[in-house]
């Protein structure tokens, strides 16, 4: 189960953009053009107050120089862990391109207005699902979920613009570090990282593979 990486790919310091946002924007555009299935899929790692970790795949819904945004039920496992221990890791596993991006940073809730604006763009079925599902909570069976969905659909039957649930919204990961990983022959991969220092400025550094 070993795949060798391409000999003609690499990531040098001279290739690297001046800041993490510009570099991520380049690589994300490459992932979209490749094309990769769901290039915005990322693994989100969180930990509870005792440091016990958990991970799951989530879809990135926006990024800018302030960080990376995704949406969730705040009562879900990731939502509760982000509230108790506001640090998270993101991994973009772009394996067909022999690339990864690894992010670490603090988690914060986005403004409610941003949540409302995004929620309005979701398909109606997804809007109803956000109301119907008590995400990460134990339920007796599938029928209970289907019943909850039907009840919500009836509740909002005459409502054109369904509002987001009060317990649902966006989380932003403000990066403290962003690593760009490019596979290389012999497992001597290129790993270039942008890291925010304690003074608030950014440095770039190469990590051993």
Secondary structure as the mmCIF struct_conf table of DSSP 4:
data_model
#
loop_
_struct_conf.conf_type_id
_struct_conf.id
_struct_conf.beg_label_comp_id
_struct_conf.beg_label_asym_id
_struct_conf.beg_label_seq_id
_struct_conf.end_label_comp_id
_struct_conf.end_label_asym_id
_struct_conf.end_label_seq_id
HELX_LH_PP_P HELX_LH_PP_P1 UNK A 4 UNK A 6
TURN_TY1_P TURN_TY1_P1 UNK A 7 UNK A 8
TURN_TY1_P TURN_TY1_P2 UNK A 13 UNK A 15
BEND BEND1 UNK A 16 UNK A 16
BEND BEND2 UNK A 18 UNK A 19
HELX_RH_AL_P HELX_RH_AL_P1 UNK A 20 UNK A 33
TURN_TY1_P TURN_TY1_P3 UNK A 34 UNK A 35
HELX_LH_PP_P HELX_LH_PP_P2 UNK A 36 UNK A 36
TURN_TY1_P TURN_TY1_P4 UNK A 37 UNK A 40
STRN STRN1 UNK A 41 UNK A 47
TURN_TY1_P TURN_TY1_P5 UNK A 49 UNK A 50
STRN STRN2 UNK A 53 UNK A 59
STRN STRN3 UNK A 62 UNK A 64
TURN_TY1_P TURN_TY1_P6 UNK A 65 UNK A 66
STRN STRN4 UNK A 67 UNK A 73
TURN_TY1_P TURN_TY1_P7 UNK A 74 UNK A 75
BEND BEND3 UNK A 76 UNK A 76
HELX_RH_AL_P HELX_RH_AL_P2 UNK A 77 UNK A 84
BEND BEND4 UNK A 85 UNK A 85
STRN STRN5 UNK A 87 UNK A 94
HELX_RH_3T_P HELX_RH_3T_P1 UNK A 95 UNK A 97
TURN_TY1_P TURN_TY1_P8 UNK A 98 UNK A 98
STRN STRN6 UNK A 99 UNK A 109
HELX_LH_PP_P HELX_LH_PP_P3 UNK A 110 UNK A 111
HELX_RH_AL_P HELX_RH_AL_P3 UNK A 112 UNK A 119
TURN_TY1_P TURN_TY1_P9 UNK A 120 UNK A 121
BEND BEND5 UNK A 122 UNK A 122
HELX_RH_AL_P HELX_RH_AL_P4 UNK A 124 UNK A 132
TURN_TY1_P TURN_TY1_P10 UNK A 135 UNK A 136
BEND BEND6 UNK A 137 UNK A 137
BEND BEND7 UNK A 140 UNK A 140
HELX_RH_AL_P HELX_RH_AL_P5 UNK A 142 UNK A 155
TURN_TY1_P TURN_TY1_P11 UNK A 156 UNK A 158
BEND BEND8 UNK A 160 UNK A 161
HELX_LH_PP_P HELX_LH_PP_P4 UNK A 162 UNK A 165
TURN_TY1_P TURN_TY1_P12 UNK A 166 UNK A 167
STRN STRN7 UNK A 168 UNK A 182
HELX_RH_3T_P HELX_RH_3T_P2 UNK A 185 UNK A 187
STRN STRN8 UNK A 190 UNK A 196
TURN_TY1_P TURN_TY1_P13 UNK A 198 UNK A 199
BEND BEND9 UNK A 200 UNK A 200
STRN STRN9 UNK A 202 UNK A 206
#
